[in-house]
Amino acid sequence: MPKGSCGGRPPGFDEDGYKKRNTVEGAINRMKQSRAVATRHDKRSCVFLATKAAAALVIWLRT
């Protein structure tokens, strides 16, 4: 992987894309901390999606 002239990050580093990726990863980690989402093993995908939506709503209301 080529580096810039002074070393460090590669010259093609996209700062805006990195910020968005970091935001998404943080949201996923918060979802994983929710016990309701982490321990669900439902047979129906609609029930699991509803659990994820409820956990996302709780996270959104707390922030």
PDB file of N, H, CA, C and O in Angstrom:
ATOM      1  N   MET A   1       0.847  -1.164   0.000  1.00  0.00           N
ATOM      2  CA  MET A   1       0.000   0.000   0.000  1.00  0.00           C
ATOM      3  C   MET A   1       0.902   1.239   0.000  1.00  0.00           C
ATOM      4  O   MET A   1       1.697   1.423   0.922  1.00  0.00           O
ATOM      5  N   PRO A   2       0.785   2.084  -1.018  1.00  0.00           N
ATOM      6  CA  PRO A   2       1.661   3.249  -1.091  1.00  0.00           C
ATOM      7  C   PRO A   2       1.283   4.295  -0.044  1.00  0.00           C
ATOM      8  O   PRO A   2       0.112   4.491   0.279  1.00  0.00           O
ATOM      9  N   LYS A   3       2.295   4.945   0.462  1.00  0.00           N
ATOM     10  H   LYS A   3       3.247   4.786   0.200  1.00  0.00           H
ATOM     11  CA  LYS A   3       2.103   5.993   1.465  1.00  0.00           C
ATOM     12  C   LYS A   3       2.290   7.355   0.806  1.00  0.00           C
ATOM     13  O   LYS A   3       2.796   7.444  -0.313  1.00  0.00           O
ATOM     14  N   GLY A   4       1.887   8.400   1.492  1.00  0.00           N
ATOM     15  H   GLY A   4       1.477   8.328   2.401  1.00  0.00           H
ATOM     16  CA  GLY A   4       2.106   9.758   1.014  1.00  0.00           C
ATOM     17  C   GLY A   4       3.592  10.101   1.064  1.00  0.00           C
ATOM     18  O   GLY A   4       4.395   9.284   1.514  1.00  0.00           O
ATOM     19  N   SER A   5       3.960  11.267   0.620  1.00  0.00           N
ATOM     20  H   SER A   5       3.307  11.931   0.255  1.00  0.00           H
ATOM     21  CA  SER A   5       5.367  11.645   0.564  1.00  0.00           C
ATOM     22  C   SER A   5       5.998  11.714   1.954  1.00  0.00           C
ATOM     23  O   SER A   5       7.205  11.517   2.085  1.00  0.00           O
ATOM     24  N   CYS A   6       5.215  11.989   2.986  1.00  0.00           N
ATOM     25  H   CYS A   6       4.234  12.150   2.880  1.00  0.00           H
ATOM     26  CA  CYS A   6       5.755  12.085   4.351  1.00  0.00           C
ATOM     27  C   CYS A   6       5.392  10.858   5.182  1.00  0.00           C
ATOM     28  O   CYS A   6       5.577  10.873   6.399  1.00  0.00           O
ATOM     29  N   GLY A   7       4.891   9.821   4.574  1.00  0.00           N
ATOM     30  H   GLY A   7       4.741   9.809   3.585  1.00  0.00           H
ATOM     31  CA  GLY A   7       4.457   8.640   5.313  1.00  0.00           C
ATOM     32  C   GLY A   7       3.061   8.845   5.865  1.00  0.00           C
ATOM     33  O   GLY A   7       2.402   9.828   5.525  1.00  0.00           O
ATOM     34  N   GLY A   8       2.606   7.953   6.693  1.00  0.00           N
ATOM     35  H   GLY A   8       3.141   7.155   6.969  1.00  0.00           H
ATOM     36  CA  GLY A   8       1.277   8.086   7.292  1.00  0.00           C
ATOM     37  C   GLY A   8       0.216   7.446   6.433  1.00  0.00           C
ATOM     38  O   GLY A   8       0.414   6.365   5.880  1.00  0.00           O
ATOM     39  N   ARG A   9      -0.908   8.119   6.326  1.00  0.00           N
ATOM     40  H   ARG A   9      -1.069   8.998   6.776  1.00  0.00           H
ATOM     41  CA  ARG A   9      -2.047   7.572   5.589  1.00  0.00           C
ATOM     42  C   ARG A   9      -1.763   7.523   4.095  1.00  0.00           C
ATOM     43  O   ARG A   9      -0.982   8.326   3.582  1.00  0.00           O
ATOM     44  N   PRO A  10      -2.390   6.589   3.399  1.00  0.00           N
ATOM     45  CA  PRO A  10      -2.251   6.557   1.943  1.00  0.00           C
ATOM     46  C   PRO A  10      -2.837   7.825   1.319  1.00  0.00           C
ATOM     47  O   PRO A  10      -3.739   8.427   1.902  1.00  0.00           O
ATOM     48  N   PRO A  11      -2.355   8.240   0.163  1.00  0.00           N
ATOM     49  CA  PRO A  11      -2.831   9.486  -0.434  1.00  0.00           C
ATOM     50  C   PRO A  11      -4.308   9.458  -0.807  1.00  0.00           C
ATOM     51  O   PRO A  11      -4.906  10.520  -0.979  1.00  0.00           O
ATOM     52  N   GLY A  12      -4.916   8.283  -0.937  1.00  0.00           N
ATOM     53  H   GLY A  12      -4.429   7.420  -0.796  1.00  0.00           H
ATOM     54  CA  GLY A  12      -6.312   8.193  -1.333  1.00  0.00           C
ATOM     55  C   GLY A  12      -7.277   8.142  -0.164  1.00  0.00           C
ATOM     56  O   GLY A  12      -8.411   7.694  -0.333  1.00  0.00           O
ATOM     57  N   PHE A  13      -6.870   8.582   1.008  1.00  0.00           N
ATOM     58  H   PHE A  13      -5.948   8.945   1.145  1.00  0.00           H
ATOM     59  CA  PHE A  13      -7.710   8.528   2.209  1.00  0.00           C
ATOM     60  C   PHE A  13      -8.892   9.472   2.067  1.00  0.00           C
ATOM     61  O   PHE A  13      -8.720  10.656   1.778  1.00  0.00           O
ATOM     62  N   ASP A  14     -10.098   8.941   2.273  1.00  0.00           N
ATOM     63  H   ASP A  14     -10.238   7.979   2.508  1.00  0.00           H
ATOM     64  CA  ASP A  14     -11.324   9.733   2.166  1.00  0.00           C
ATOM     65  C   ASP A  14     -11.823  10.048   3.576  1.00  0.00           C
ATOM     66  O   ASP A  14     -12.413   9.191   4.232  1.00  0.00           O
ATOM     67  N   GLU A  15     -11.588  11.269   4.038  1.00  0.00           N
ATOM     68  H   GLU A  15     -11.108  11.966   3.505  1.00  0.00           H
ATOM     69  CA  GLU A  15     -11.923  11.646   5.400  1.00  0.00           C
ATOM     70  C   GLU A  15     -13.427  11.615   5.650  1.00  0.00           C
ATOM     71  O   GLU A  15     -13.868  11.168   6.709  1.00  0.00           O
ATOM     72  N   ASP A  16     -14.209  12.078   4.702  1.00  0.00           N
ATOM     73  H   ASP A  16     -13.852  12.442   3.842  1.00  0.00           H
ATOM     74  CA  ASP A  16     -15.661  12.094   4.873  1.00  0.00           C
ATOM     75  C   ASP A  16     -16.216  10.670   4.948  1.00  0.00           C
ATOM     76  O   ASP A  16     -17.085  10.381   5.771  1.00  0.00           O
ATOM     77  N   GLY A  17     -15.718   9.797   4.101  1.00  0.00           N
ATOM     78  H   GLY A  17     -15.013  10.032   3.433  1.00  0.00           H
ATOM     79  CA  GLY A  17     -16.153   8.395   4.125  1.00  0.00           C
ATOM     80  C   GLY A  17     -15.788   7.721   5.436  1.00  0.00           C
ATOM     81  O   GLY A  17     -16.551   6.910   5.960  1.00  0.00           O
ATOM     82  N   TYR A  18     -14.607   8.061   5.969  1.00  0.00           N
ATOM     83  H   TYR A  18     -13.987   8.720   5.543  1.00  0.00           H
ATOM     84  CA  TYR A  18     -14.173   7.476   7.244  1.00  0.00           C
ATOM     85  C   TYR A  18     -15.090   7.921   8.378  1.00  0.00           C
ATOM     86  O   TYR A  18     -15.437   7.115   9.241  1.00  0.00           O
ATOM     87  N   LYS A  19     -15.490   9.197   8.388  1.00  0.00           N
ATOM     88  H   LYS A  19     -15.209   9.852   7.687  1.00  0.00           H
ATOM     89  CA  LYS A  19     -16.393   9.696   9.432  1.00  0.00           C
ATOM     90  C   LYS A  19     -17.735   8.972   9.390  1.00  0.00           C
ATOM     91  O   LYS A  19     -18.290   8.614  10.428  1.00  0.00           O
ATOM     92  N   LYS A  20     -18.248   8.762   8.179  1.00  0.00           N
ATOM     93  H   LYS A  20     -17.797   9.054   7.336  1.00  0.00           H
ATOM     94  CA  LYS A  20     -19.526   8.061   8.040  1.00  0.00           C
ATOM     95  C   LYS A  20     -19.400   6.608   8.499  1.00  0.00           C
ATOM     96  O   LYS A  20     -20.296   6.080   9.158  1.00  0.00           O
ATOM     97  N   ARG A  21     -18.287   5.968   8.147  1.00  0.00           N
ATOM     98  H   ARG A  21     -17.559   6.397   7.612  1.00  0.00           H
ATOM     99  CA  ARG A  21     -18.072   4.580   8.542  1.00  0.00           C
ATOM    100  C   ARG A  21     -17.982   4.474  10.065  1.00  0.00           C
ATOM    101  O   ARG A  21     -18.522   3.542  10.661  1.00  0.00           O
ATOM    102  N   ASN A  22     -17.304   5.422  10.682  1.00  0.00           N
ATOM    103  H   ASN A  22     -16.866   6.179  10.198  1.00  0.00           H
ATOM    104  CA  ASN A  22     -17.165   5.418  12.129  1.00  0.00           C
ATOM    105  C   ASN A  22     -18.525   5.587  12.803  1.00  0.00           C
ATOM    106  O   ASN A  22     -18.790   4.963  13.830  1.00  0.00           O
ATOM    107  N   THR A  23     -19.381   6.421  12.233  1.00  0.00           N
ATOM    108  H   THR A  23     -19.166   6.928  11.399  1.00  0.00           H
ATOM    109  CA  THR A  23     -20.721   6.625  12.777  1.00  0.00           C
ATOM    110  C   THR A  23     -21.536   5.336  12.705  1.00  0.00           C
ATOM    111  O   THR A  23     -22.220   4.974  13.662  1.00  0.00           O
ATOM    112  N   VAL A  24     -21.461   4.654  11.578  1.00  0.00           N
ATOM    113  H   VAL A  24     -20.905   4.948  10.801  1.00  0.00           H
ATOM    114  CA  VAL A  24     -22.210   3.401  11.401  1.00  0.00           C
ATOM    115  C   VAL A  24     -21.691   2.332  12.348  1.00  0.00           C
ATOM    116  O   VAL A  24     -22.485   1.614  12.956  1.00  0.00           O
ATOM    117  N   GLU A  25     -20.373   2.210  12.486  1.00  0.00           N
ATOM    118  H   GLU A  25     -19.728   2.793  11.992  1.00  0.00           H
ATOM    119  CA  GLU A  25     -19.812   1.202  13.381  1.00  0.00           C
ATOM    120  C   GLU A  25     -20.197   1.477  14.828  1.00  0.00           C
ATOM    121  O   GLU A  25     -20.463   0.546  15.589  1.00  0.00           O
ATOM    122  N   GLY A  26     -20.228   2.751  15.212  1.00  0.00           N
ATOM    123  H   GLY A  26     -20.012   3.507  14.594  1.00  0.00           H
ATOM    124  CA  GLY A  26     -20.658   3.097  16.567  1.00  0.00           C
ATOM    125  C   GLY A  26     -22.108   2.715  16.810  1.00  0.00           C
ATOM    126  O   GLY A  26     -22.452   2.222  17.885  1.00  0.00           O
ATOM    127  N   ALA A  27     -22.960   2.941  15.816  1.00  0.00           N
ATOM    128  H   ALA A  27     -22.681   3.341  14.943  1.00  0.00           H
ATOM    129  CA  ALA A  27     -24.369   2.578  15.945  1.00  0.00           C
ATOM    130  C   ALA A  27     -24.535   1.063  16.064  1.00  0.00           C
ATOM    131  O   ALA A  27     -25.352   0.587  16.853  1.00  0.00           O
ATOM    132  N   ILE A  28     -23.776   0.320  15.296  1.00  0.00           N
ATOM    133  H   ILE A  28     -23.113   0.707  14.655  1.00  0.00           H
ATOM    134  CA  ILE A  28     -23.847  -1.146  15.365  1.00  0.00           C
ATOM    135  C   ILE A  28     -23.382  -1.632  16.733  1.00  0.00           C
ATOM    136  O   ILE A  28     -23.974  -2.552  17.297  1.00  0.00           O
ATOM    137  N   ASN A  29     -22.330  -1.025  17.267  1.00  0.00           N
ATOM    138  H   ASN A  29     -21.849  -0.277  16.809  1.00  0.00           H
ATOM    139  CA  ASN A  29     -21.852  -1.428  18.590  1.00  0.00           C
ATOM    140  C   ASN A  29     -22.876  -1.126  19.676  1.00  0.00           C
ATOM    141  O   ASN A  29     -23.024  -1.911  20.613  1.00  0.00           O
ATOM    142  N   ARG A  30     -23.585  -0.005  19.569  1.00  0.00           N
ATOM    143  H   ARG A  30     -23.465   0.633  18.808  1.00  0.00           H
ATOM    144  CA  ARG A  30     -24.643   0.289  20.539  1.00  0.00           C
ATOM    145  C   ARG A  30     -25.770  -0.725  20.426  1.00  0.00           C
ATOM    146  O   ARG A  30     -26.346  -1.127  21.437  1.00  0.00           O
ATOM    147  N   MET A  31     -26.091  -1.144  19.204  1.00  0.00           N
ATOM    148  H   MET A  31     -25.623  -0.818  18.383  1.00  0.00           H
ATOM    149  CA  MET A  31     -27.137  -2.158  19.025  1.00  0.00           C
ATOM    150  C   MET A  31     -26.703  -3.484  19.654  1.00  0.00           C
ATOM    151  O   MET A  31     -27.520  -4.183  20.253  1.00  0.00           O
ATOM    152  N   LYS A  32     -25.427  -3.828  19.519  1.00  0.00           N
ATOM    153  H   LYS A  32     -24.764  -3.260  19.032  1.00  0.00           H
ATOM    154  CA  LYS A  32     -24.933  -5.082  20.087  1.00  0.00           C
ATOM    155  C   LYS A  32     -24.966  -5.065  21.610  1.00  0.00           C
ATOM    156  O   LYS A  32     -25.066  -6.122  22.234  1.00  0.00           O
ATOM    157  N   GLN A  33     -24.883  -3.882  22.221  1.00  0.00           N
ATOM    158  H   GLN A  33     -24.801  -3.023  21.715  1.00  0.00           H
ATOM    159  CA  GLN A  33     -24.909  -3.789  23.676  1.00  0.00           C
ATOM    160  C   GLN A  33     -26.316  -4.024  24.229  1.00  0.00           C
ATOM    161  O   GLN A  33     -26.482  -4.321  25.412  1.00  0.00           O
ATOM    162  N   SER A  34     -27.307  -3.890  23.384  1.00  0.00           N
ATOM    163  H   SER A  34     -27.173  -3.648  22.423  1.00  0.00           H
ATOM    164  CA  SER A  34     -28.677  -4.125  23.817  1.00  0.00           C
ATOM    165  C   SER A  34     -28.892  -5.623  23.986  1.00  0.00           C
ATOM    166  O   SER A  34     -28.736  -6.391  23.037  1.00  0.00           O
ATOM    167  N   ARG A  35     -29.246  -6.030  25.181  1.00  0.00           N
ATOM    168  H   ARG A  35     -29.373  -5.406  25.953  1.00  0.00           H
ATOM    169  CA  ARG A  35     -29.421  -7.456  25.460  1.00  0.00           C
ATOM    170  C   ARG A  35     -30.555  -8.054  24.632  1.00  0.00           C
ATOM    171  O   ARG A  35     -30.497  -9.219  24.239  1.00  0.00           O
ATOM    172  N   ALA A  36     -31.585  -7.252  24.371  1.00  0.00           N
ATOM    173  H   ALA A  36     -31.633  -6.306  24.690  1.00  0.00           H
ATOM    174  CA  ALA A  36     -32.720  -7.755  23.601  1.00  0.00           C
ATOM    175  C   ALA A  36     -32.303  -8.151  22.188  1.00  0.00           C
ATOM    176  O   ALA A  36     -32.830  -9.113  21.629  1.00  0.00           O
ATOM    177  N   VAL A  37     -31.364  -7.415  21.614  1.00  0.00           N
ATOM    178  H   VAL A  37     -30.936  -6.634  22.068  1.00  0.00           H
ATOM    179  CA  VAL A  37     -30.912  -7.724  20.255  1.00  0.00           C
ATOM    180  C   VAL A  37     -29.855  -8.817  20.280  1.00  0.00           C
ATOM    181  O   VAL A  37     -29.858  -9.706  19.429  1.00  0.00           O
ATOM    182  N   ALA A  38     -28.954  -8.756  21.247  1.00  0.00           N
ATOM    183  H   ALA A  38     -28.951  -8.033  21.938  1.00  0.00           H
ATOM    184  CA  ALA A  38     -27.826  -9.683  21.285  1.00  0.00           C
ATOM    185  C   ALA A  38     -28.249 -11.122  21.562  1.00  0.00           C
ATOM    186  O   ALA A  38     -27.571 -12.054  21.132  1.00  0.00           O
ATOM    187  N   THR A  39     -29.354 -11.318  22.270  1.00  0.00           N
ATOM    188  H   THR A  39     -29.905 -10.560  22.620  1.00  0.00           H
ATOM    189  CA  THR A  39     -29.730 -12.675  22.673  1.00  0.00           C
ATOM    190  C   THR A  39     -30.939 -13.217  21.915  1.00  0.00           C
ATOM    191  O   THR A  39     -31.485 -14.253  22.297  1.00  0.00           O
ATOM    192  N   ARG A  40     -31.371 -12.538  20.844  1.00  0.00           N
ATOM    193  H   ARG A  40     -30.928 -11.697  20.534  1.00  0.00           H
ATOM    194  CA  ARG A  40     -32.544 -13.008  20.098  1.00  0.00           C
ATOM    195  C   ARG A  40     -32.133 -14.027  19.041  1.00  0.00           C
ATOM    196  O   ARG A  40     -31.175 -13.823  18.295  1.00  0.00           O
ATOM    197  N   HIS A  41     -32.864 -15.106  18.997  1.00  0.00           N
ATOM    198  H   HIS A  41     -33.642 -15.271  19.603  1.00  0.00           H
ATOM    199  CA  HIS A  41     -32.681 -16.124  17.969  1.00  0.00           C
ATOM    200  C   HIS A  41     -34.066 -16.538  17.496  1.00  0.00           C
ATOM    201  O   HIS A  41     -34.496 -17.670  17.719  1.00  0.00           O
ATOM    202  N   ASP A  42     -34.754 -15.622  16.848  1.00  0.00           N
ATOM    203  H   ASP A  42     -34.405 -14.703  16.667  1.00  0.00           H
ATOM    204  CA  ASP A  42     -36.130 -15.853  16.440  1.00  0.00           C
ATOM    205  C   ASP A  42     -36.206 -16.663  15.158  1.00  0.00           C
ATOM    206  O   ASP A  42     -35.315 -16.602  14.311  1.00  0.00           O
ATOM    207  N   LYS A  43     -37.278 -17.417  15.033  1.00  0.00           N
ATOM    208  H   LYS A  43     -38.002 -17.466  15.722  1.00  0.00           H
ATOM    209  CA  LYS A  43     -37.504 -18.179  13.811  1.00  0.00           C
ATOM    210  C   LYS A  43     -37.946 -17.274  12.677  1.00  0.00           C
ATOM    211  O   LYS A  43     -37.616 -17.511  11.515  1.00  0.00           O
ATOM    212  N   ARG A  44     -38.688 -16.247  13.017  1.00  0.00           N
ATOM    213  H   ARG A  44     -38.957 -16.054  13.960  1.00  0.00           H
ATOM    214  CA  ARG A  44     -39.215 -15.339  11.988  1.00  0.00           C
ATOM    215  C   ARG A  44     -38.392 -14.066  11.929  1.00  0.00           C
ATOM    216  O   ARG A  44     -38.100 -13.449  12.953  1.00  0.00           O
ATOM    217  N   SER A  45     -38.026 -13.687  10.729  1.00  0.00           N
ATOM    218  H   SER A  45     -38.263 -14.188   9.897  1.00  0.00           H
ATOM    219  CA  SER A  45     -37.197 -12.503  10.556  1.00  0.00           C
ATOM    220  C   SER A  45     -37.938 -11.227  10.925  1.00  0.00           C
ATOM    221  O   SER A  45     -37.322 -10.260  11.371  1.00  0.00           O
ATOM    222  N   CYS A  46     -39.263 -11.216  10.741  1.00  0.00           N
ATOM    223  H   CYS A  46     -39.764 -12.002  10.378  1.00  0.00           H
ATOM    224  CA  CYS A  46     -40.025 -10.004  11.067  1.00  0.00           C
ATOM    225  C   CYS A  46     -39.986  -9.712  12.571  1.00  0.00           C
ATOM    226  O   CYS A  46     -39.981  -8.548  12.971  1.00  0.00           O
ATOM    227  N   VAL A  47     -39.959 -10.746  13.398  1.00  0.00           N
ATOM    228  H   VAL A  47     -39.963 -11.692  13.073  1.00  0.00           H
ATOM    229  CA  VAL A  47     -39.876 -10.541  14.843  1.00  0.00           C
ATOM    230  C   VAL A  47     -38.495  -9.996  15.213  1.00  0.00           C
ATOM    231  O   VAL A  47     -38.382  -9.094  16.043  1.00  0.00           O
ATOM    232  N   PHE A  48     -37.464 -10.537  14.605  1.00  0.00           N
ATOM    233  H   PHE A  48     -37.556 -11.269  13.930  1.00  0.00           H
ATOM    234  CA  PHE A  48     -36.108 -10.057  14.872  1.00  0.00           C
ATOM    235  C   PHE A  48     -35.945  -8.608  14.408  1.00  0.00           C
ATOM    236  O   PHE A  48     -35.333  -7.800  15.107  1.00  0.00           O
ATOM    237  N   LEU A  49     -36.486  -8.276  13.240  1.00  0.00           N
ATOM    238  H   LEU A  49     -36.983  -8.933  12.672  1.00  0.00           H
ATOM    239  CA  LEU A  49     -36.398  -6.904  12.743  1.00  0.00           C
ATOM    240  C   LEU A  49     -37.163  -5.942  13.649  1.00  0.00           C
ATOM    241  O   LEU A  49     -36.728  -4.809  13.855  1.00  0.00           O
ATOM    242  N   ALA A  50     -38.285  -6.380  14.185  1.00  0.00           N
ATOM    243  H   ALA A  50     -38.637  -7.301  14.018  1.00  0.00           H
ATOM    244  CA  ALA A  50     -39.039  -5.539  15.112  1.00  0.00           C
ATOM    245  C   ALA A  50     -38.250  -5.308  16.399  1.00  0.00           C
ATOM    246  O   ALA A  50     -38.294  -4.216  16.965  1.00  0.00           O
ATOM    247  N   THR A  51     -37.533  -6.324  16.861  1.00  0.00           N
ATOM    248  H   THR A  51     -37.497  -7.211  16.401  1.00  0.00           H
ATOM    249  CA  THR A  51     -36.695  -6.177  18.051  1.00  0.00           C
ATOM    250  C   THR A  51     -35.580  -5.174  17.795  1.00  0.00           C
ATOM    251  O   THR A  51     -35.278  -4.336  18.645  1.00  0.00           O
ATOM    252  N   LYS A  52     -34.969  -5.268  16.612  1.00  0.00           N
ATOM    253  H   LYS A  52     -35.215  -5.949  15.922  1.00  0.00           H
ATOM    254  CA  LYS A  52     -33.912  -4.309  16.273  1.00  0.00           C
ATOM    255  C   LYS A  52     -34.464  -2.903  16.157  1.00  0.00           C
ATOM    256  O   LYS A  52     -33.812  -1.947  16.576  1.00  0.00           O
ATOM    257  N   ALA A  53     -35.643  -2.762  15.600  1.00  0.00           N
ATOM    258  H   ALA A  53     -36.172  -3.538  15.260  1.00  0.00           H
ATOM    259  CA  ALA A  53     -36.257  -1.438  15.466  1.00  0.00           C
ATOM    260  C   ALA A  53     -36.581  -0.848  16.833  1.00  0.00           C
ATOM    261  O   ALA A  53     -36.391   0.348  17.055  1.00  0.00           O
ATOM    262  N   ALA A  54     -37.064  -1.673  17.741  1.00  0.00           N
ATOM    263  H   ALA A  54     -37.217  -2.645  17.561  1.00  0.00           H
ATOM    264  CA  ALA A  54     -37.375  -1.187  19.092  1.00  0.00           C
ATOM    265  C   ALA A  54     -36.099  -0.765  19.817  1.00  0.00           C
ATOM    266  O   ALA A  54     -36.087   0.256  20.505  1.00  0.00           O
ATOM    267  N   ALA A  55     -35.031  -1.540  19.669  1.00  0.00           N
ATOM    268  H   ALA A  55     -35.041  -2.369  19.110  1.00  0.00           H
ATOM    269  CA  ALA A  55     -33.760  -1.176  20.302  1.00  0.00           C
ATOM    270  C   ALA A  55     -33.207   0.110  19.699  1.00  0.00           C
ATOM    271  O   ALA A  55     -32.676   0.953  20.422  1.00  0.00           O
ATOM    272  N   ALA A  56     -33.326   0.272  18.383  1.00  0.00           N
ATOM    273  H   ALA A  56     -33.757  -0.413  17.795  1.00  0.00           H
ATOM    274  CA  ALA A  56     -32.851   1.489  17.728  1.00  0.00           C
ATOM    275  C   ALA A  56     -33.648   2.697  18.207  1.00  0.00           C
ATOM    276  O   ALA A  56     -33.092   3.780  18.390  1.00  0.00           O
ATOM    277  N   LEU A  57     -34.950   2.510  18.409  1.00  0.00           N
ATOM    278  H   LEU A  57     -35.401   1.630  18.260  1.00  0.00           H
ATOM    279  CA  LEU A  57     -35.796   3.598  18.897  1.00  0.00           C
ATOM    280  C   LEU A  57     -35.378   4.015  20.308  1.00  0.00           C
ATOM    281  O   LEU A  57     -35.317   5.207  20.610  1.00  0.00           O
ATOM    282  N   VAL A  58     -35.093   3.045  21.167  1.00  0.00           N
ATOM    283  H   VAL A  58     -35.143   2.076  20.922  1.00  0.00           H
ATOM    284  CA  VAL A  58     -34.660   3.360  22.522  1.00  0.00           C
ATOM    285  C   VAL A  58     -33.332   4.114  22.500  1.00  0.00           C
ATOM    286  O   VAL A  58     -33.158   5.084  23.238  1.00  0.00           O
ATOM    287  N   ILE A  59     -32.395   3.674  21.656  1.00  0.00           N
ATOM    288  H   ILE A  59     -32.536   2.886  21.056  1.00  0.00           H
ATOM    289  CA  ILE A  59     -31.099   4.354  21.532  1.00  0.00           C
ATOM    290  C   ILE A  59     -31.320   5.779  21.028  1.00  0.00           C
ATOM    291  O   ILE A  59     -30.703   6.718  21.532  1.00  0.00           O
ATOM    292  N   TRP A  60     -32.185   5.941  20.051  1.00  0.00           N
ATOM    293  H   TRP A  60     -32.686   5.178  19.642  1.00  0.00           H
ATOM    294  CA  TRP A  60     -32.433   7.259  19.482  1.00  0.00           C
ATOM    295  C   TRP A  60     -33.068   8.188  20.505  1.00  0.00           C
ATOM    296  O   TRP A  60     -32.719   9.367  20.567  1.00  0.00           O
ATOM    297  N   LEU A  61     -33.997   7.674  21.312  1.00  0.00           N
ATOM    298  H   LEU A  61     -34.280   6.716  21.262  1.00  0.00           H
ATOM    299  CA  LEU A  61     -34.649   8.511  22.319  1.00  0.00           C
ATOM    300  C   LEU A  61     -33.710   8.903  23.454  1.00  0.00           C
ATOM    301  O   LEU A  61     -33.875   9.962  24.059  1.00  0.00           O
ATOM    302  N   ARG A  62     -32.730   8.059  23.743  1.00  0.00           N
ATOM    303  H   ARG A  62     -32.595   7.199  23.251  1.00  0.00           H
ATOM    304  CA  ARG A  62     -31.773   8.376  24.813  1.00  0.00           C
ATOM    305  C   ARG A  62     -30.708   9.376  24.394  1.00  0.00           C
ATOM    306  O   ARG A  62     -30.083  10.003  25.250  1.00  0.00           O
ATOM    307  N   THR A  63     -30.489   9.535  23.100  1.00  0.00           N
ATOM    308  H   THR A  63     -30.996   9.026  22.405  1.00  0.00           H
ATOM    309  CA  THR A  63     -29.450  10.469  22.647  1.00  0.00           C
ATOM    310  C   THR A  63     -30.023  11.823  22.335  1.00  0.00           C
ATOM    311  O   THR A  63     -29.287  12.728  21.941  1.00  0.00           O
TER     312      THR A  63
END
